[in-house]
C-alpha cells in the first residue's frame, strides 16, 4: 500500500547527515539536534490547551530536515502536501490524512514533497501531563504509530480552523 513504511538498505542522508542535493542543509546543519517542532516552517501557530500544545505548521516545497529529535512526544496529522519521515530505519510516507506518532526523543529526519506540507501536531505539554492522561491515551505516545485516518484528518481540519478563527 502507498502508506506502508519501506525499509531502506542505504540511509537517505549522506555522511554529513544531509539529504543529497539539498541546498538548505548546510544552514540547518548548525542547528541543535533537539529541534523546535516548527524548524524549517514558513508559518506556524500554537496554543496550549487541555494539557496539550496544539501546533499547525506549513513547510516549504522540497524541504529536507536532518536527523533531529523533539523534547515532547508528537501526534502529527498530515493535512495537505506530503512528507517522508525517516525513523528507526524505515521511511514512512505521510500523505493527506496520515497520522504519525513519534515518541519523545525519537531521532528522525523529514523530507517534504514538491507541494510542501501542512501539519497539525498535538504534544503533551510535559511529562506530568502525559502521566496524568488515561493509561490508554498515555500509551499512544510511547511507540511509533503510522497510518491513514480520514476521520482524524477531518478533526485535524476543524482544529486548524479553530486555531485560525478562535471563538474568544
Backbone bond lengths (Angstrom), bond angles and torsions (degrees), N, CA, C in turn:
res aa  C-N    CA-C-N  psi(-1)  N-CA   C-N-CA  omega(-1)  CA-C   N-CA-C  phi
1 X - - - 1.454 - - 1.516 109.48 -
2 X 1.339 118.83 152.64 1.455 120.61 -177.49 1.525 113.22 -67.51
3 X 1.328 118.87 -13.61 1.454 121.25 179.50 1.518 112.38 -95.38
4 X 1.321 118.01 -2.74 1.452 120.37 -176.72 1.512 111.32 -74.74
5 X 1.350 116.44 138.89 1.458 118.36 175.37 1.514 109.70 -65.61
6 X 1.311 115.91 151.13 1.459 119.50 176.21 1.520 108.79 -120.85
7 X 1.328 115.62 139.18 1.451 120.05 178.16 1.519 107.85 -82.62
8 X 1.320 115.33 142.13 1.448 118.94 -179.98 1.519 109.22 -113.89
9 X 1.324 116.81 135.55 1.459 120.67 176.41 1.513 110.84 -82.80
10 X 1.309 117.05 -27.76 1.454 119.55 175.63 1.513 108.36 -122.75
11 X 1.298 115.46 140.78 1.462 120.29 -177.14 1.516 109.85 -63.43
12 X 1.344 117.84 143.55 1.450 119.81 179.09 1.525 111.82 -75.35
13 X 1.327 117.42 -7.78 1.457 121.07 177.93 1.517 108.82 -105.30
14 X 1.326 115.56 150.65 1.463 118.35 177.34 1.524 109.82 -82.86
15 X 1.332 117.17 -175.79 1.457 122.33 -175.25 1.524 112.84 -60.69
16 X 1.312 118.06 -25.35 1.473 121.64 179.19 1.529 111.14 -89.25
17 X 1.346 116.97 13.31 1.459 122.16 178.88 1.522 111.32 65.35
18 X 1.321 116.76 38.43 1.458 121.78 179.72 1.514 109.61 -125.64
19 X 1.336 115.53 148.56 1.452 119.72 173.34 1.526 106.95 -72.41
20 X 1.322 118.44 132.35 1.464 119.98 179.46 1.528 111.84 -54.85
21 X 1.314 116.74 134.16 1.450 122.13 177.17 1.518 115.06 79.09
22 X 1.315 118.16 9.49 1.463 120.55 -176.73 1.519 110.92 -88.53
23 X 1.349 117.02 119.82 1.462 119.90 -179.25 1.520 112.43 -85.27
24 X 1.342 119.26 -10.16 1.461 121.63 178.74 1.523 111.73 -93.72
25 X 1.334 117.80 -13.16 1.458 120.41 -172.79 1.523 113.31 -64.79
26 X 1.325 117.25 -35.30 1.464 118.97 -178.85 1.523 110.69 -59.67
27 X 1.333 117.06 -41.49 1.463 120.61 179.24 1.529 110.20 -68.04
28 X 1.306 116.43 -41.08 1.458 119.97 -178.47 1.515 112.29 -72.86
29 X 1.341 117.12 -23.92 1.455 121.70 -177.19 1.519 111.66 -58.70
30 X 1.332 117.47 -30.50 1.453 120.15 -176.92 1.520 112.83 -81.88
31 X 1.332 118.64 -7.10 1.456 121.24 -179.01 1.526 110.68 -79.51
32 X 1.309 116.04 157.52 1.462 121.45 -177.23 1.518 111.11 -64.29
33 X 1.349 115.88 154.64 1.455 120.87 178.32 1.527 111.99 -68.96
34 X 1.342 117.49 -30.30 1.454 119.78 173.93 1.513 105.72 -88.22
35 X 1.310 115.49 109.07 1.457 121.02 -168.60 1.524 111.73 -106.69
36 X 1.312 113.47 150.50 1.452 120.61 170.96 1.518 107.96 -63.09
37 X 1.303 115.57 146.21 1.464 120.62 178.09 1.524 111.43 -58.51
38 X 1.327 117.20 -28.29 1.464 121.46 -176.14 1.531 112.90 -97.70
39 X 1.332 118.22 12.89 1.461 122.04 177.94 1.527 110.06 -50.48
40 X 1.315 117.08 122.73 1.453 121.95 177.68 1.522 114.90 85.71
41 X 1.332 118.15 -5.68 1.465 119.66 -176.24 1.524 111.17 -75.17
42 X 1.314 116.04 153.49 1.461 121.66 177.45 1.517 111.52 -93.80
43 X 1.320 117.57 -19.10 1.466 122.17 178.38 1.524 107.86 -160.16
44 X 1.326 115.81 143.56 1.461 119.15 176.90 1.520 109.31 -156.16
45 X 1.318 114.77 159.06 1.462 121.92 172.66 1.514 106.59 -148.16
46 X 1.345 115.61 144.40 1.466 121.15 -179.16 1.510 109.96 -136.90
47 X 1.316 114.76 155.63 1.457 121.70 173.83 1.532 107.14 -146.38
48 X 1.331 115.61 143.51 1.462 120.96 174.17 1.524 106.99 -93.64
49 X 1.327 116.64 125.70 1.459 119.69 -177.50 1.522 110.66 -153.20
50 X 1.318 116.29 133.92 1.464 123.48 172.90 1.526 112.39 47.05
51 X 1.311 117.24 49.81 1.459 121.17 177.60 1.507 114.93 75.98
52 X 1.323 117.54 4.26 1.462 121.35 -178.37 1.522 110.43 -126.00
53 X 1.313 115.32 148.85 1.463 120.49 164.76 1.520 105.61 -96.36
54 X 1.327 115.78 127.55 1.463 121.94 178.90 1.523 106.59 -111.45
55 X 1.329 116.46 123.61 1.463 121.71 -177.23 1.516 109.64 -130.01
56 X 1.324 115.41 135.61 1.454 121.07 169.47 1.525 106.40 -113.17
57 X 1.320 116.87 133.70 1.464 120.56 -179.41 1.521 110.11 -139.87
58 X 1.329 114.15 146.37 1.469 121.70 175.18 1.522 108.31 -114.55
59 X 1.328 115.10 138.05 1.465 121.06 -177.99 1.525 109.48 -121.45
60 X 1.327 116.62 142.88 1.462 120.25 -176.02 1.529 112.78 -72.78
61 X 1.322 115.64 161.61 1.462 120.28 177.72 1.526 111.88 -57.21
62 X 1.325 114.73 140.90 1.462 124.04 171.99 1.524 114.83 61.08
63 X 1.329 118.07 20.38 1.461 121.14 177.27 1.522 109.61 -69.82
64 X 1.321 116.23 136.02 1.454 122.49 175.27 1.522 107.61 -122.21
65 X 1.318 116.06 126.48 1.455 121.35 178.34 1.519 109.11 -111.47
66 X 1.315 116.40 129.47 1.459 121.83 -179.56 1.533 110.45 -63.59
67 X 1.313 116.17 171.47 1.455 120.02 177.60 1.525 109.25 -58.67
68 X 1.318 114.47 133.01 1.458 122.03 -179.63 1.524 107.75 -155.72
69 X 1.310 116.17 176.88 1.463 120.81 175.69 1.521 108.60 -141.27
70 X 1.316 115.74 165.11 1.462 121.81 178.38 1.522 109.00 -116.86
71 X 1.321 115.87 150.83 1.460 120.09 -177.48 1.525 113.11 -82.96
72 X 1.318 117.16 2.06 1.461 122.45 175.93 1.520 109.41 -134.01
73 X 1.322 116.33 150.79 1.465 120.11 171.71 1.527 108.11 -64.92
74 X 1.331 116.76 153.67 1.465 120.55 -176.05 1.520 111.21 -137.11
75 X 1.328 115.33 136.07 1.454 122.44 168.24 1.523 105.08 -111.67
76 X 1.332 115.97 113.13 1.463 122.72 -173.88 1.526 109.17 -106.42
77 X 1.323 116.12 129.29 1.466 121.83 174.07 1.521 106.76 -112.34
78 X 1.327 116.96 119.32 1.468 121.58 178.73 1.522 107.71 -80.54
79 X 1.341 115.98 109.93 1.459 120.64 -178.45 1.522 111.90 -83.00
80 X 1.333 116.40 -44.22 1.469 120.08 178.72 1.520 108.67 -155.19
81 X 1.329 115.13 164.88 1.452 120.29 -177.30 1.515 110.91 79.87
82 X 1.319 115.51 -158.12 1.460 120.32 -177.67 1.516 110.12 -153.16
83 X 1.333 114.66 148.93 1.457 122.21 179.13 1.519 107.90 -149.39
84 X 1.319 116.15 142.28 1.456 120.82 168.59 1.517 107.05 -104.48
85 X 1.322 116.73 132.69 1.456 123.09 179.45 1.525 107.46 -109.80
86 X 1.328 116.57 119.51 1.469 121.48 179.76 1.521 107.50 -100.05
87 X 1.326 116.06 111.79 1.463 121.75 -174.58 1.518 108.93 -147.83
88 X 1.313 116.81 130.92 1.473 122.53 175.81 1.524 112.62 56.19
89 X 1.332 117.35 39.76 1.456 120.96 177.33 1.515 115.18 77.56
90 X 1.323 117.83 4.92 1.461 121.89 178.84 1.516 110.05 -119.75
91 X 1.319 115.94 147.09 1.453 121.14 170.53 1.519 106.56 -103.67
92 X 1.326 114.94 119.62 1.467 120.84 -179.21 1.528 108.37 -105.95
93 X 1.334 117.58 112.97 1.465 119.80 178.83 1.524 110.51 -74.01
94 X 1.309 115.78 130.53 1.472 121.66 178.76 1.519 107.95 -116.79
95 X 1.315 116.05 108.65 1.449 123.26 177.75 1.528 107.44 -112.04
96 X 1.315 119.92 173.57 1.464 119.17 179.39 1.533 111.46 -50.96
97 X 1.322 115.43 137.44 1.471 125.37 -178.37 1.520 113.62 80.70
98 X 1.330 118.55 6.24 1.455 120.74 175.69 1.521 109.06 -81.45
99 X 1.328 115.58 140.10 1.460 122.59 173.98 1.523 106.79 -116.30
100 X 1.335 115.81 129.66 1.462 122.25 -178.74 1.521 108.07 -130.27
101 X 1.328 116.81 129.29 1.462 121.39 175.20 1.517 107.63 -112.87
102 X 1.339 114.78 128.20 1.463 122.02 176.04 1.527 108.13 -119.94
103 X 1.336 117.27 123.26 1.464 119.06 177.31 1.527 111.51 -64.61
104 X 1.301 116.29 160.63 1.463 122.28 176.39 1.535 108.99 -55.22
105 X 1.327 116.10 133.09 1.455 120.95 175.87 1.519 115.74 78.85
106 X 1.330 119.07 5.36 1.468 121.33 179.94 1.528 109.59 -71.76
107 X 1.356 116.80 117.67 1.468 120.45 179.70 1.520 109.46 -75.07
108 X 1.332 114.71 127.73 1.461 119.89 -177.54 1.524 108.94 -152.50
109 X 1.322 114.94 163.63 1.465 122.63 174.75 1.526 106.63 -126.22
110 X 1.329 116.26 154.56 1.461 121.16 -178.92 1.519 110.33 -127.97
111 X 1.324 114.91 142.75 1.468 121.40 175.62 1.528 107.16 -134.03
112 X 1.338 115.80 116.12 1.459 121.09 179.83 1.511 110.18 -89.78
113 X 1.313 116.21 151.12 1.456 122.36 -177.64 1.518 112.55 -83.54
114 X 1.339 116.15 -174.47 1.468 121.84 -175.91 1.526 114.24 -62.58
115 X 1.333 118.29 -20.14 1.464 121.12 178.02 1.530 111.94 -96.46
116 X 1.338 117.45 2.75 1.457 119.68 -175.53 1.516 109.54 72.48
117 X 1.325 116.48 -152.74 1.453 119.10 -179.99 1.518 111.94 -161.94
118 X 1.304 113.91 153.56 1.466 121.77 175.64 1.524 106.36 -130.94
119 X 1.341 115.88 123.57 1.456 120.87 -176.03 1.519 110.97 -127.26
120 X 1.307 115.46 152.35 1.452 122.83 169.38 1.520 105.09 -116.14
121 X 1.341 116.76 130.22 1.458 121.06 -174.81 1.524 109.61 -126.04
122 X 1.321 116.05 131.40 1.459 122.69 173.59 1.518 108.03 -109.77
123 X 1.341 116.39 129.00 1.458 121.35 180.00 1.526 109.60 -134.30
124 X 1.340 118.29 131.10 1.460 118.66 171.24 1.526 108.55 -56.85
125 X 1.339 117.11 138.49 1.465 119.79 -175.57 1.521 112.01 -62.86
126 X 1.319 118.29 -38.11 1.464 120.91 177.16 1.523 108.66 -160.17
127 X 1.317 115.65 177.49 1.470 120.26 -175.88 1.528 112.09 -62.04
128 X 1.339 118.05 -33.36 1.462 119.11 179.60 1.520 110.69 -68.17
129 X 1.330 116.98 -37.01 1.466 119.95 176.76 1.523 110.12 -62.88
130 X 1.330 116.33 -41.35 1.459 120.50 179.75 1.531 109.97 -64.60
131 X 1.325 116.83 -41.79 1.466 120.74 179.86 1.524 111.67 -66.33
132 X 1.337 117.13 -29.11 1.461 121.07 -179.15 1.529 113.14 -79.84
133 X 1.328 117.94 -13.03 1.463 120.24 178.23 1.524 109.13 -69.28
134 X 1.300 116.01 163.61 1.458 119.06 174.30 1.525 108.14 -60.38
135 X 1.330 118.18 152.35 1.472 119.85 -179.72 1.529 113.19 -53.50
136 X 1.332 117.36 -39.32 1.467 118.64 -178.88 1.530 111.16 -69.49
137 X 1.330 118.16 -38.05 1.468 120.54 177.99 1.517 110.24 -68.37
138 X 1.324 117.48 -43.96 1.464 120.92 -179.78 1.525 110.88 -63.50
139 X 1.331 117.72 -38.91 1.467 120.47 -177.99 1.524 111.95 -67.08
140 X 1.327 117.92 -23.17 1.464 121.44 177.28 1.524 111.05 -57.01
141 X 1.332 117.02 -35.11 1.464 121.69 -175.42 1.527 113.67 -88.44
142 X 1.337 118.90 0.50 1.463 121.33 -175.82 1.523 113.59 -84.71
143 X 1.324 117.80 -23.25 1.465 121.87 -175.96 1.520 110.28 -131.00
144 X 1.325 115.78 163.26 1.456 121.46 175.15 1.530 108.54 -74.62
145 X 1.316 115.50 132.32 1.468 122.23 173.72 1.526 106.98 -130.82
146 X 1.333 115.76 144.63 1.456 120.83 -177.45 1.517 108.36 -152.07
147 X 1.323 116.29 127.20 1.457 119.59 177.94 1.518 110.54 -178.81
148 X 1.312 114.85 176.28 1.461 120.78 -178.53 1.513 109.34 -102.17
149 X 1.345 116.52 136.23 1.458 120.76 177.08 1.521 109.77 -147.61
150 X 1.341 117.27 94.86 1.459 119.61 176.81 1.536 112.70 -57.68
151 X 1.341 117.86 -33.17 1.465 120.35 179.38 1.528 110.64 -65.65
152 X 1.333 117.43 -43.72 1.467 120.46 177.94 1.526 109.60 -67.10
153 X 1.323 117.86 -37.25 1.469 120.86 178.26 1.529 110.84 -63.08
154 X 1.335 117.40 -41.29 1.473 119.78 176.95 1.520 110.74 -60.85
155 X 1.331 116.83 -42.06 1.458 120.83 176.15 1.528 110.23 -63.95
156 X 1.328 116.91 -39.81 1.465 121.41 176.70 1.517 111.86 -58.70
157 X 1.334 116.87 -42.33 1.469 120.23 178.39 1.525 111.17 -65.36
158 X 1.334 117.11 -37.66 1.471 119.84 177.83 1.523 110.73 -64.97
159 X 1.333 116.78 -40.76 1.470 120.48 177.33 1.521 109.64 -65.28
160 X 1.324 117.47 -41.83 1.465 121.72 177.61 1.525 110.88 -58.30
161 X 1.332 116.52 -45.01 1.467 120.50 177.73 1.520 110.97 -60.90
162 X 1.320 117.08 -39.76 1.461 121.06 179.13 1.531 111.23 -66.53
163 X 1.317 117.51 -36.83 1.467 120.47 176.41 1.532 111.10 -62.73
164 X 1.337 115.79 -39.19 1.468 120.07 -179.74 1.526 112.43 -75.77
165 X 1.335 116.85 -32.24 1.467 121.59 -174.97 1.532 109.59 -133.90
166 X 1.340 118.00 72.29 1.465 119.66 -178.20 1.524 111.91 -65.43
167 X 1.324 115.89 152.33 1.465 122.23 -178.86 1.526 113.02 -70.13
168 X 1.316 117.26 -36.19 1.472 124.09 -172.70 1.487 109.24 11.05
